[in-house]
Amino acid sequence: MIHIRSMLRSAAGALALAALAPLPALAAEEAPKQQPAGDYKPLSAAKKMSGTFGGKTVNYTATIAETVLKDDKGQPKAAIVTTSYIAEPRDPNRPVTFLFNGGPGSGSLWLQLGAFGPKRVAIPSDARDDGAPPYPLVDNPDSLLDVTDLVFIDPVGTGWSHAIGDTDPKDYWGVSQDAKSVAQVIRMWLSDNGRWNSPKFLGGESYGTTRSAAVVNELEGGYNDVALNGVILISTILDFAAGADTEGNELSYITNLPSMAVTALYHGKASASSASAFAEEARQFAIGPYAAFLLKGQHASAEERAAIRTQLARFTGLPETYLEQADLRVTPGRFYKELLRDRGETVGRLDSRYTGKDYDNAGEYPDNDPSFYGIDGGYTAAANQFFRDQIGYKTEAQYVTIGAVRDWDWQIQGGRDTNAYLNVAPYIGRALRENSGLRIFVGQGWYDFATPFFAAEYSLSRTGMPQDRIQFHYYDAGHMMYIRDADRQKLAGDVRAFIRAR
């Protein structure tokens, strides 16, 4: 795990772990064990099942299988595990959707057992801790299996996916390296399952949206294309400067302010008719008067400073004295601790509806993220129960939910300036311009500080982005909006409509 100060102040670190990393250090979770190359025999398990999804009964086959990646000499290098749910009888023209989570270093259990898979873990929907087991594993009528086959991918170092033999798993741990391996798995799956002419959708959550953009570039960036019908971005992070909480970056104060506003409103520290209305007010203030003030730096007048301070207090729910001490620039980490200090509580990073109790009420940063430790136990237990016991996947390895991937390579193709300003959004823009049938779905929770909704809007409104094929949807929860029952149902309905409208 990462210490909170370094995470909150690092451009890559803070948002790299936006997928699900808790605030303090991840206990050293081990990556899946490497196995000798030799005559490598990939593991698999399959089971025929049935369920009702979107009001339609679907018979399907659930398959967990290792896809083996090889080098130019045909030697096994890595085994990437996919979990697929395919409707029966099989239809080569049926849509298929490839999904993954983020981290980087997160397994696909979150989207799989929280939102779109045929089973889900039932944890509290109202921002309460998930407590101790047992955690109910229930049918998920909100699964998308009525409109699309589903393939969940665990990149190397996540879930049960692992390097083979002498291969260094770090060969796959980087923006470009990871995207190439995932794109290769998708191509192999299409060939193995006879699905090259199926409508194809790609989707991810958090760093999974970063991965989505990079994988789109790998699939559609050359002449040997895998053309896509849609990309589903859930809790989006594409432009890492837009939310990087690092000294000297004024943009993050702008993109985080609307999230602070709706959080203050949720906890009774601000007044407005609705979260969406207050978010719009905060957007306009942030991109207008506040942005102008920040760009002036120490040359802003005393009168302008006073006016900005008053408005910041209204939007953030923080006292003007505190705002002045922070030079009218409040980082999210300080906000989590300060907003409810008078109640002796902190608010969550992944979902600021959650509140937590620290060791004491001093200090400027919270001890941990209550919106992560409030859900992790339930998902881990459910994943192992479903994959091992119900589908029958037999392995001695431990399922890695998040935390075993380290030393990520953030370099992408381009020169010095490209990597000083890490932004994969242009991959999305290019794909939209060169594929007239491609559409983008963006789902954002109001209460998400890991990937703030205004930062997502900013990154996808830049030059070169055809706006008529990008649609935004908003939810009354945080990073994993699907943990709230009403929002899981809404998210599923929105994505189902997106797929049907191809």
Secondary structure as UniProt FT lines:
FT   HELIX           4..9
FT   HELIX           11..16
FT   HELIX           17..19
FT   TURN            38..39
FT   STRAND          44..53
FT   TURN            54..55
FT   STRAND          56..70
FT   TURN            72..73
FT   STRAND          76..88
FT   TURN            92..93
FT   STRAND          96..100
FT   TURN            103..105
FT   HELIX           109..111
FT   HELIX           112..116
FT   STRAND          119..121
FT   STRAND          137..139
FT   TURN            141..142
FT   TURN            145..147
FT   STRAND          149..154
FT   TURN            156..157
FT   STRAND          162..164
FT   TURN            165..166
FT   HELIX           169..172
FT   HELIX           175..193
FT   TURN            196..197
FT   STRAND          200..206
FT   HELIX           207..220
FT   STRAND          230..236
FT   TURN            240..243
FT   TURN            247..248
FT   HELIX           251..266
FT   TURN            267..268
FT   HELIX           275..285
FT   HELIX           286..290
FT   HELIX           291..296
FT   HELIX           297..299
FT   HELIX           302..316
FT   HELIX           320..325
FT   TURN            326..328
FT   HELIX           332..338
FT   TURN            339..340
FT   HELIX           341..343
FT   STRAND          346..347
FT   TURN            352..353
FT   STRAND          355..356
FT   HELIX           370..373
FT   TURN            374..375
FT   HELIX           376..384
FT   HELIX           385..391
FT   HELIX           416..420
FT   HELIX           425..434
FT   TURN            436..437
FT   STRAND          439..445
FT   TURN            446..447
FT   HELIX           453..459
FT   TURN            460..461
FT   TURN            463..464
FT   HELIX           467..469
FT   STRAND          470..475
FT   TURN            479..480
FT   HELIX           481..483
FT   HELIX           485..500
//
